[in-house]
Amino acid sequence: MAAVFISYRTPDRAEATALKAGLEKCGHKVWLDSEEIAVGDSIVGKIDEGLDALDYLVLCYSSSGRSAYTDAEWTATLHRQLSGHAVKVLPARLTGGEPPAILAGTRYADLVKDWDQGVADLCAAIR
């Protein structure tokens, strides 16, 4: 069982929640902000805890663009990955959008084209 962190934009919460359910069916422990951050919690502190404990970060591309939070989450994880830590960024086209330039050459799971296949591709990539 791997620890998976889903990085997504708030307008895509319903899709991110469905993705969480799909990854949990594959046996993984999935961190999703809407379920991990309670009223009164430090948002940055809880995100940091989630990032510290992950094995994989699923970066969700969005038709609604990018956000400062998702950019901070995936860039911190990519830096750790490139520095030799046992973490990996897994790109996923959740509702549309394009990858950041540095990830343009990385294959992504396409949940827009075929949801079930996209979830299966992510499950296969997560070991």
Secondary structure, DSSP 4 states (H G I P E B T S, - for coil): --EEEEE--GGGHHHHHHHHHHHHHTT-EEE-HHHH--TTS-HHHHHHHHHHT-SEEEEEE-TT---HHHHHHHHHHHHHHHTT-S-EEEEEESSS----GGGTTS--EETTT-HHHHHHHHHHH--
